[in-house]
């Protein structure tokens, strides 16, 4: 049973085909092919080319961002290394006058005990000044100060005529550096009554 209608036959004749099929020498068109397919393919091809160009552009941007991130990480690592190196260098430089004073004191062969003491006190002041310039702060709680486990280390608990859990005496000073405990102060603490 033929599926062609009279209107389809006339459309084929106008296209140069016989009602039974394509005209001789002409390729058969697929029944599902739209009439504007070459134009549609050109549009799709152009869109594909545009998408490929955008993909290439995004890939380059991604690679640049990766390289920038690696460079930033390397620069940050270099800066941290330099900061550590120069921090130690500055600290060492601040200790050089202390070394000079000690050597000058030892060079004096016939110094009196009074001169040695004066020289030692001056050298100690230089050392404390150098430590303070480098943010190394002394922790030496006064008697009666509340015991702070973050900055003090209790060596013993002793009976005392003062409030419990307070410092009775300091056995060894502690130190902090930039607010962080370098060494806790060794203290004796008052016992509970």
N, CA, C and O of each residue as an XYZ file, in Angstrom:
772
protein
N       0.828     -1.166      0.000
C       0.000      0.000      0.000
C       0.879      1.238      0.000
O       1.676      1.420      0.921
N       0.758      2.094     -1.006
C       1.619      3.251     -1.079
C       1.248      4.258      0.002
O       0.075      4.521      0.264
N       2.307      4.824      0.633
C       2.087      5.773      1.712
C       2.104      7.201      1.208
O       1.819      8.131      1.962
N       2.446      7.386     -0.093
C       2.523      8.744     -0.632
C       1.146      9.276     -0.926
O       0.261      8.548     -1.375
N       0.980     10.537     -0.670
C      -0.274     11.216     -0.987
C      -0.046     12.044     -2.233
O       1.105     12.250     -2.616
N      -1.079     12.523     -2.877
C      -0.900     13.327     -4.090
C      -0.082     14.578     -3.818
O       0.658     15.014     -4.700
N      -0.184     15.178     -2.626
C       0.588     16.390     -2.372
C       2.074     16.074     -2.244
O       2.904     16.904     -2.615
N       2.436     14.894     -1.727
C       3.821     14.500     -1.611
C       4.406     14.245     -2.991
O       5.564     14.577     -3.246
N       3.608     13.653     -3.889
C       4.067     13.399     -5.259
C       4.380     14.705     -5.976
O       5.384     14.797     -6.681
N       3.534     15.712     -5.803
C       3.792     16.981     -6.486
C       5.028     17.659     -5.912
O       5.753     18.332     -6.646
N       5.289     17.494     -4.598
C       6.487     18.077     -3.992
C       7.728     17.403     -4.537
O       8.756     18.051     -4.733
N       7.639     16.099     -4.786
C       8.793     15.384     -5.337
C       9.058     15.815     -6.777
O      10.212     15.931     -7.190
N       8.003     16.049     -7.536
C       8.172     16.471     -8.921
C       8.848     17.835     -8.962
O       9.713     18.081     -9.803
N       8.450     18.728     -8.046
C       9.056     20.052     -8.023
C      10.525     19.963     -7.623
O      11.325     20.792     -8.057
N      10.901     18.973     -6.803
C      12.288     18.811     -6.394
C      13.097     18.068     -7.428
O      14.301     17.882     -7.254
N      12.451     17.633     -8.519
C      13.167     16.947     -9.575
C      13.224     15.455     -9.358
O      14.091     14.786     -9.921
N      12.328     14.914     -8.560
C      12.300     13.485     -8.308
C      11.009     12.922     -8.887
O      10.018     13.632     -9.056
N      11.048     11.661     -9.179
C       9.835     11.005     -9.630
C       9.016     10.642     -8.413
O       9.568     10.561     -7.316
N       7.736     10.421     -8.559
C       6.918     10.046     -7.402
C       7.378      8.754     -6.762
O       7.068      8.519     -5.594
N       8.104      7.905     -7.471
C       8.551      6.625     -6.918
C       9.895      6.716     -6.220
O      10.278      5.751     -5.560
N      10.638      7.815     -6.320
C      11.940      7.912     -5.677
C      12.721      9.073     -6.216
O      12.156      9.917     -6.912
N      13.988      9.151     -5.925
C      14.797     10.269     -6.379
C      15.015     10.231     -7.879
O      14.959      9.170     -8.501
N      15.260     11.383     -8.447
C      15.537     11.467     -9.868
C      16.876     10.825    -10.153
O      17.724     10.731     -9.266
N      17.067     10.399    -11.342
C      18.307      9.741    -11.713
C      19.484     10.684    -11.534
O      19.437     11.841    -11.954
N      20.560     10.172    -10.895
C      21.765     10.954    -10.713
C      21.741     11.848     -9.479
O      22.717     12.548     -9.207
N      20.657     11.836     -8.740
C      20.588     12.648     -7.527
C      20.629     11.742     -6.311
O      20.009     10.679     -6.303
N      21.368     12.164     -5.269
C      21.404     11.344     -4.047
C      20.066     11.412     -3.343
O      19.354     12.414     -3.406
N      19.752     10.350     -2.691
C      18.485     10.281     -1.949
C      18.622     11.096     -0.676
O      19.607     10.972      0.052
N      17.612     11.940     -0.413
C      17.599     12.706      0.833
C      16.898     11.867      1.879
O      15.928     11.170      1.583
N      17.385     11.936      3.088
C      16.738     11.199      4.169
C      15.417     11.873      4.474
O      15.303     13.097      4.411
N      14.437     11.081      4.800
C      13.098     11.602      5.037
C      13.068     12.503      6.261
O      12.260     13.429      6.323
N      13.957     12.241      7.259
C      13.923     13.021      8.479
C      14.779     14.285      8.396
O      14.784     15.078      9.337
N      15.514     14.496      7.273
C      16.427     15.630      7.153
C      15.637     16.910      6.914
O      14.853     16.988      5.968
N      15.843     17.942      7.788
C      15.146     19.201      7.550
C      15.711     19.889      6.315
O      16.842     19.639      5.900
N      14.905     20.747      5.753
C      15.334     21.385      4.517
C      16.483     22.364      4.753
O      17.237     22.620      3.814
N      16.666     22.938      5.972
C      17.734     23.893      6.242
C      18.928     23.265      6.931
O      19.637     23.956      7.662
N      19.180     21.969      6.722
C      20.236     21.258      7.440
C      21.631     21.796      7.167
O      22.381     21.953      8.131
N      22.039     22.088      5.963
C      23.388     22.617      5.776
C      23.591     23.910      6.570
O      24.666     24.128      7.129
N      22.584     24.752      6.622
C      22.695     25.987      7.408
C      22.753     25.650      8.901
O      23.507     26.278      9.645
N      21.964     24.667      9.345
C      21.963     24.259     10.753
C      23.316     23.665     11.131
O      23.816     23.916     12.228
N      23.918     22.876     10.231
C      25.243     22.312     10.499
C      26.274     23.418     10.616
O      27.139     23.358     11.489
N      26.205     24.387      9.790
C      27.147     25.500      9.838
C      27.011     26.226     11.170
O      28.023     26.596     11.765
N      25.801     26.437     11.651
C      25.583     27.079     12.946
C      26.126     26.227     14.079
O      26.760     26.751     14.995
N      25.890     24.919     14.034
C      26.380     24.017     15.075
C      27.904     23.945     15.034
O      28.558     23.918     16.077
N      28.469     23.914     13.820
C      29.920     23.891     13.702
C      30.531     25.172     14.261
O      31.565     25.128     14.927
N      29.902     26.301     13.995
C      30.395     27.578     14.510
C      30.312     27.596     16.037
O      31.217     28.074     16.722
N      29.209     27.064     16.544
C      29.061     27.004     18.013
C      30.111     26.080     18.621
O      30.668     26.386     19.676
N      30.386     24.952     17.969
C      31.415     24.020     18.441
C      32.790     24.691     18.441
O      33.556     24.547     19.394
N      33.094     25.413     17.384
C      34.380     26.117     17.295
C      34.474     27.161     18.407
O      35.520     27.304     19.040
N      33.382     27.890     18.645
C      33.374     28.908     19.706
C      33.558     28.257     21.073
O      34.299     28.769     21.912
N      32.887     27.135     21.298
C      33.027     26.427     22.579
C      34.438     25.873     22.758
O      34.980     25.893     23.863
N      35.032     25.380     21.673
C      36.406     24.885     21.772
C      37.372     26.031     22.090
O      38.303     25.860     22.876
N      37.150     27.189     21.481
C      38.001     28.347     21.764
C      37.834     28.778     23.220
O      38.808     29.098     23.900
N      36.585     28.781     23.685
C      36.336     29.160     25.095
C      36.975     28.142     26.036
O      37.533     28.512     27.069
N      36.894     26.857     25.678
C      37.509     25.805     26.487
C      39.026     26.001     26.549
O      39.626     25.869     27.616
N      39.636     26.311     25.425
C      41.079     26.565     25.387
C      41.434     27.774     26.244
O      42.421     27.755     26.981
N      40.618     28.831     26.143
C      40.847     30.039     26.937
C      40.748     29.733     28.439
O      41.585     30.174     29.226
N      39.725     28.980     28.820
C      39.557     28.620     30.240
C      40.687     27.722     30.728
O      41.134     27.841     31.869
N      41.141     26.831     29.867
C      42.255     25.964     30.231
C      43.529     26.781     30.471
O      44.278     26.512     31.410
N      43.768     27.781     29.614
C      44.926     28.654     29.797
C      44.804     29.463     31.079
O      45.782     29.632     31.807
N      43.592     29.969     31.360
C      43.366     30.714     32.604
C      43.612     29.824     33.820
O      44.202     30.261     34.808
N      43.163     28.590     33.744
C      43.365     27.637     34.846
C      44.859     27.389     35.061
O      45.338     27.403     36.195
N      45.592     27.162     33.967
C      47.027     26.908     34.089
C      47.756     28.124     34.647
O      48.671     27.982     35.459
N      47.354     29.321     34.216
C      47.959     30.536     34.764
C      47.670     30.679     36.251
O      48.548     31.041     37.035
N      46.421     30.390     36.631
C      46.056     30.480     38.056
C      46.856     29.474     38.872
O      47.311     29.793     39.971
N      47.032     28.268     38.353
C      47.842     27.257     39.038
C      49.277     27.745     39.199
O      49.866     27.616     40.272
N      49.833     28.303     38.135
C      51.213     28.803     38.186
C      51.321     29.965     39.176
O      52.278     30.044     39.947
N      50.330     30.869     39.150
C      50.338     31.987     40.102
C      50.275     31.492     41.535
O      50.963     32.017     42.411
N      49.446     30.475     41.776
C      49.317     29.917     43.123
C      50.642     29.278     43.571
O      51.066     29.463     44.711
N      51.276     28.542     42.690
C      52.559     27.925     43.035
C      53.629     28.987     43.284
O      54.447     28.848     44.193
N      53.621     30.043     42.477
C      54.584     31.135     42.681
C      54.331     31.839     44.004
O      55.274     32.165     44.725
N      53.062     32.077     44.330
C      52.731     32.738     45.597
C      53.156     31.866     46.778
O      53.690     32.368     47.766
N      52.918     30.561     46.671
C      53.316     29.639     47.742
C      54.837     29.639     47.907
O      55.344     29.650     49.029
N      55.559     29.627     46.785
C      57.023     29.632     46.840
C      57.537     30.942     47.444
O      58.462     30.936     48.256
N      56.927     32.073     47.039
C      57.329     33.364     47.601
C      57.064     33.413     49.101
O      57.887     33.917     49.865
N      55.901     32.882     49.528
C      55.578     32.874     50.963
C      56.579     32.007     51.725
O      57.032     32.390     52.804
N      56.926     30.848     51.176
C      57.921     29.984     51.819
C      59.275     30.689     51.920
O      59.956     30.607     52.942
N      59.654     31.383     50.840
C      60.919     32.121     50.850
C      60.898     33.223     51.906
O      61.883     33.430     52.616
N      59.766     33.929     52.007
C      59.655     35.007     52.994
C      59.730     34.473     54.415
O      60.356     35.089     55.278
N      59.089     33.321     54.667
C      59.145     32.717     56.005
C      60.576     32.306     56.324
O      61.057     32.537     57.433
N      61.258     31.698     55.358
C      62.652     31.292     55.563
C      63.533     32.499     55.849
O      64.367     32.464     56.754
N      63.348     33.571     55.074
C      64.139     34.785     55.289
C      63.816     35.401     56.647
O      64.716     35.859     57.351
N      62.535     35.416     57.017
C      62.153     36.003     58.311
C      62.806     35.243     59.453
O      63.304     35.847     60.403
N      62.805     33.916     59.360
C      63.464     33.121     60.408
C      64.962     33.407     60.448
O      65.549     33.594     61.514
N      65.556     33.435     59.276
C      66.998     33.659     59.196
C      67.373     35.021     59.773
O      68.301     35.132     60.573
N      66.640     36.056     59.356
C      66.984     37.392     59.804
C      66.577     37.640     61.246
O      67.191     38.468     61.918
N      65.551     36.940     61.744
C      65.175     37.082     63.153
C      66.313     36.578     64.028
O      66.663     37.227     65.014
N      66.888     35.449     63.693
C      68.015     34.904     64.451
C      69.226     35.827     64.292
O      69.981     36.045     65.239
N      69.397     36.359     63.098
C      70.520     37.254     62.835
C      70.419     38.515     63.703
O      71.414     38.949     64.283
N      69.221     39.101     63.793
C      69.020     40.313     64.604
C      69.243     40.003     66.082
O      69.842     40.797     66.807
N      68.754     38.841     66.521
C      68.939     38.453     67.917
C      70.428     38.284     68.232
O      70.914     38.758     69.259
N      71.130     37.610     67.347
C      72.572     37.402     67.547
C      73.316     38.734     67.551
O      74.234     38.938     68.345
N      72.917     39.632     66.666
C      73.572     40.935     66.612
C      73.372     41.718     67.912
O      74.271     42.432     68.355
N      72.184     41.581     68.524
C      71.931     42.298     69.788
C      72.742     41.719     70.944
O      72.937     42.387     71.960
N      73.219     40.476     70.796
C      74.039     39.860     71.852
C      75.533     40.164     71.713
O      76.298     39.915     72.645
N      75.948     40.683     70.595
C      77.376     40.960     70.384
C      77.957     41.953     71.396
O      79.074     41.728     71.863
N      77.264     43.038     71.762
C      77.825     43.931     72.786
C      78.021     43.232     74.130
O      78.951     43.552     74.871
N      77.149     42.283     74.440
C      77.298     41.520     75.687
C      78.587     40.712     75.638
O      79.346     40.673     76.607
N      78.824     40.074     74.510
C      80.056     39.298     74.331
C      81.280     40.210     74.445
O      82.268     39.858     75.090
N      81.204     41.368     73.819
C      82.322     42.323     73.888
C      82.605     42.721     75.341
O      83.764     42.780     75.751
N      81.558     42.994     76.115
C      81.731     43.394     77.521
C      82.354     42.277     78.350
O      83.234     42.530     79.172
N      81.901     41.049     78.137
C      82.473     39.919     78.875
C      83.954     39.744     78.544
O      84.775     39.535     79.436
N      84.287     39.832     77.260
C      85.690     39.691     76.858
C      86.544     40.819     77.422
O      87.679     40.590     77.841
N      86.003     42.039     77.433
C      86.755     43.175     77.990
C      86.979     42.986     79.486
O      88.055     43.297     79.998
N      85.966     42.477     80.192
C      86.110     42.225     81.624
C      87.140     41.155     81.923
O      87.910     41.275     82.876
N      87.156     40.107     81.112
C      88.123     39.029     81.316
C      89.549     39.456     80.944
O      90.512     38.856     81.421
N      89.689     40.459     80.121
C      91.020     40.926     79.701
C      91.745     41.672     80.825
O      92.970     41.789     80.807
N      90.990     42.172     81.794
C      91.600     42.881     82.922
C      92.122     41.830     83.903
O      91.343     41.089     84.502
N      93.462     41.772     84.063
C      94.087     40.724     84.883
C      94.069     41.059     86.382
O      93.911     40.158     87.206
N      94.224     42.300     86.736
C      94.334     42.637     88.163
C      93.100     43.423     88.652
O      93.242     44.391     89.398
N      91.884     43.003     88.227
C      90.653     43.686     88.627
C      90.317     43.347     90.072
O      90.555     42.232     90.535
N      89.770     44.311     90.763
C      89.346     44.094     92.153
C      87.967     43.437     92.133
O      87.263     43.544     91.128
N      87.564     42.773     93.191
C      86.227     42.180     93.245
C      85.126     43.215     92.993
O      84.095     42.894     92.401
N      85.342     44.435     93.434
C      84.365     45.503     93.222
C      84.239     45.833     91.725
O      83.129     46.030     91.230
N      85.347     45.893     91.017
C      85.340     46.168     89.577
C      84.678     45.017     88.813
O      83.924     45.239     87.866
N      84.974     43.791     89.238
C      84.369     42.620     88.586
C      82.854     42.660     88.755
O      82.110     42.397     87.809
N      82.400     42.991     89.969
C      80.966     43.064     90.223
C      80.321     44.164     89.380
O      79.273     43.938     88.774
N      80.921     45.333     89.333
C      80.384     46.434     88.529
C      80.314     46.035     87.051
O      79.322     46.312     86.376
N      81.357     45.393     86.560
C      81.385     44.943     85.160
C      80.312     43.895     84.892
O      79.654     43.927     83.852
N      80.133     42.955     85.839
C      79.111     41.917     85.673
C      77.711     42.531     85.665
O      76.857     42.123     84.878
N      77.475     43.507     86.538
C      76.162     44.169     86.582
C      75.889     44.928     85.285
O      74.777     44.885     84.759
N      76.895     45.615     84.775
C      76.733     46.343     83.507
C      76.450     45.373     82.363
O      75.607     45.635     81.505
N      77.164     44.257     82.362
C      76.961     43.253     81.316
C      75.571     42.635     81.423
O      74.926     42.393     80.403
N      75.104     42.377     82.636
C      73.756     41.839     82.841
C      72.702     42.824     82.331
O      71.722     42.405     81.716
N      72.884     44.109     82.572
C      71.944     45.114     82.057
C      71.922     45.082     80.521
O      70.857     45.177     79.911
N      73.093     44.949     79.908
C      73.162     44.850     78.444
C      72.404     43.617     77.950
O      71.658     43.687     76.974
N      72.602     42.501     78.629
C      71.943     41.255     78.227
C      70.428     41.380     78.356
O      69.695     40.992     77.446
N      69.950     41.923     79.485
C      68.505     42.089     79.668
C      67.922     43.028     78.622
O      66.821     42.799     78.121
N      68.653     44.075     78.295
C      68.202     45.018     77.264
C      68.113     44.325     75.899
O      67.153     44.535     75.156
N      69.096     43.516     75.578
C      69.090     42.775     74.310
C      67.913     41.809     74.262
O      67.254     41.685     73.230
N      67.647     41.128     75.367
C      66.513     40.197     75.414
C      65.197     40.940     75.234
O      64.330     40.494     74.483
N      65.043     42.066     75.914
C      63.795     42.825     75.814
C      63.578     43.358     74.395
O      62.449     43.362     73.905
N      64.641     43.804     73.736
C      64.507     44.275     72.343
C      64.025     43.160     71.433
O      63.398     43.418     70.406
N      64.315     41.934     71.803
C      63.896     40.779     71.008
C      62.658     40.108     71.583
O      62.392     38.941     71.296
N      61.905     40.837     72.391
C      60.612     40.408     72.949
C      60.727     39.226     73.914
O      59.763     38.484     74.101
N      61.898     39.049     74.525
C      62.075     38.034     75.563
C      61.881     38.767     76.893
O      62.699     39.597     77.289
N      60.780     38.440     77.567
C      60.389     39.158     78.780
C      60.527     38.242     79.992
O      60.155     37.070     79.955
N      61.064     38.803     81.050
C      61.301     38.080     82.306
C      59.973     37.833     83.036
O      59.112     38.711     83.090
N      59.822     36.620     83.599
C      58.671     36.295     84.443
C      59.223     36.004     85.837
O      59.810     34.951     86.084
N      59.018     36.971     86.748
C      59.504     36.844     88.122
C      58.394     37.357     89.047
O      58.418     38.515     89.464
N      57.429     36.498     89.364
C      56.293     36.961     90.169
C      56.722     37.354     91.584
O      57.545     36.688     92.213
N      56.149     38.434     92.054
C      56.434     38.900     93.421
C      55.739     37.982     94.424
O      54.714     37.384     94.096
N      56.271     37.860     95.627
C      55.589     37.059     96.658
C      54.157     37.569     96.861
O      53.912     38.775     96.909
N      53.232     36.634     96.979
C      51.820     36.982     97.140
C      51.049     37.004     95.836
O      49.821     37.090     95.847
N      51.750     36.927     94.706
C      51.087     36.888     93.397
C      50.358     35.549     93.244
O      50.880     34.506     93.639
N      49.162     35.581     92.674
C      48.398     34.351     92.454
C      49.176     33.430     91.517
O      49.720     33.874     90.506
N      49.222     32.149     91.863
C      49.918     31.147     91.055
C      49.228     31.024     89.697
O      48.013     30.839     89.629
N      50.001     31.126     88.622
C      49.488     31.007     87.247
C      50.157     29.794     86.601
O      51.335     29.857     86.251
N      49.422     28.692     86.437
C      50.035     27.479     85.875
C      50.522     27.647     84.436
O      51.290     26.819     83.945
N      50.085     28.707     83.758
C      50.532     28.938     82.384
C      51.924     29.573     82.339
O      52.639     29.432     81.347
N      52.311     30.276     83.420
C      53.610     30.940     83.441
C      54.508     30.484     84.584
O      55.703     30.779     84.594
N      53.938     29.770     85.543
C      54.712     29.329     86.710
C      54.694     27.811     86.793
O      53.752     27.153     86.351
N      55.761     27.275     87.370
C      55.817     25.838     87.644
C      56.093     25.690     89.132
O      57.122     26.145     89.630
N      55.158     25.046     89.844
C      55.296     24.878     91.292
C      56.292     23.756     91.575
O      56.123     22.625     91.120
N      57.322     24.091     92.328
C      58.322     23.103     92.722
C      57.895     22.436     94.026
O      58.089     21.236     94.216
N      57.312     23.235     94.921
C      56.819     22.673     96.174
C      55.716     23.569     96.733
O      55.591     24.744     96.391
N      54.926     22.954     97.607
C      53.864     23.672     98.313
C      54.302     23.734     99.767
O      54.586     22.708    100.386
N      54.355     24.961    100.310
C      54.873     25.138    101.668
C      53.846     25.894    102.516
O      53.079     26.706    101.997
N      53.837     25.620    103.829
C      52.960     26.411    104.693
C      53.489     27.851    104.771
O      54.692     28.065    104.920
N      52.591     28.826    104.670
C      53.010     30.228    104.707
C      51.874     31.078    105.260
O      50.703     30.705    105.183
N      52.239     32.215    105.811
C      51.256     33.149    106.348
C      50.772     34.090    105.246
O      50.900     35.310    105.348
N      50.232     33.514    104.226
C      49.649     34.301    103.129
C      48.535     33.490    102.489
O      48.320     32.327    102.829
N      47.847     34.106    101.578
C      46.709     33.469    100.929
C      47.155     32.173    100.232
O      48.219     32.144     99.613
N      46.343     31.095    100.327
C      46.702     29.838     99.644
C      46.793     30.028     98.123
O      46.166     30.924     97.557
N      47.567     29.189     97.495
C      47.748     29.174     96.043
C      48.352     30.476     95.511
O      48.025     30.926     94.413
N      49.229     31.063     96.301
C      49.976     32.247     95.862
C      51.459     31.937     95.936
O      51.877     31.017     96.639
N      52.252     32.708     95.208
C      53.699     32.506     95.145
C      54.334     32.943     96.467
O      54.101     34.053     96.946
N      55.148     32.039     97.051
C      55.894     32.370     98.267
C      57.261     32.920     97.873
O      57.688     33.959     98.376
N      57.949     32.213     96.964
C      59.258     32.682     96.493
C      59.539     32.118     95.106
O      58.953     31.119     94.689
N      60.451     32.786     94.405
C      60.861     32.370     93.054
C      62.237     31.726     93.158
O      63.189     32.337     93.643
N      62.325     30.483     92.694
C      63.608     29.780     92.699
C      64.401     30.054     91.415
O      65.631     30.115     91.430
N      63.674     30.218     90.309
C      64.318     30.517     89.027
C      63.331     31.314     88.176
O      62.172     30.923     88.037
N      63.784     32.418     87.614
C      62.923     33.252     86.778
C      62.533     32.504     85.513
O      63.258     31.644     85.014
N      61.370     32.865     85.023
C      60.915     32.324     83.744
C      61.002     33.401     82.685
O      61.317     34.554     82.978
N      60.719     33.013     81.440
C      60.777     33.979     80.338
C      59.691     33.659     79.324
O      59.340     32.499     79.107
N      59.164     34.725     78.702
C      58.236     34.564     77.586
C      58.869     35.224     76.367
O      59.700     36.123     76.490
N      58.466     34.768     75.208
C      58.909     35.407     73.965
C      57.663     35.654     73.130
O      56.948     34.723     72.758
N      57.419     36.926     72.846
C      56.215     37.330     72.118
C      54.949     36.762     72.759
O      54.040     36.322     72.055
N      54.889     36.769     74.076
C      53.700     36.304     74.786
C      53.617     34.804     74.982
O      52.690     34.325     75.635
N      54.537     34.064     74.449
C      54.548     32.599     74.582
C      55.612     32.211     75.602
O      56.712     32.763     75.609
N      55.271     31.251     76.466
C      56.206     30.861     77.530
C      57.407     30.145     76.924
O      57.286     29.123     76.248
N      58.569     30.725     77.197
C      59.825     30.118     76.770
C      60.301     29.160     77.862
O      60.753     28.048     77.588
N      60.183     29.627     79.119
C      60.508     28.803     80.283
C      59.651     29.316     81.435
O      59.646     30.514     81.721
N      58.914     28.401     82.108
C      58.096     28.871     83.234
C      58.981     29.221     84.442
O      60.067     28.668     84.611
N      58.498     30.140     85.268
C      59.215     30.488     86.500
C      59.024     29.352     87.500
O      57.909     28.870     87.696
N      60.125     28.927     88.133
C      60.053     27.878     89.150
C      59.744     28.552     90.488
O      60.514     29.392     90.953
N      58.629     28.187     91.101
C      58.167     28.890     92.319
C      57.780     27.917     93.416
O      57.510     26.738     93.182
N      57.764     28.464     94.622
C      57.203     27.744     95.773
C      55.846     28.394     96.024
O      55.708     29.615     95.956
N      54.847     27.561     96.316
C      53.471     28.037     96.445
C      52.975     27.812     97.875
O      53.328     26.831     98.529
N      52.136     28.762     98.344
C      51.572     28.659     99.684
C      50.517     27.549     99.727
O      49.677     27.432     98.836
N      50.587     26.731    100.801
C      49.643     25.633    100.982
C      48.322     26.162    101.528
O      48.252     27.269    102.063
N      47.275     25.347    101.383
C      45.975     25.683    101.972
C      46.070     25.594    103.464
O      46.837     24.778    103.974
N      45.316     26.407    104.201
C      45.338     26.420    105.668
C      44.641     25.213    106.217
O      44.557     25.049    107.434
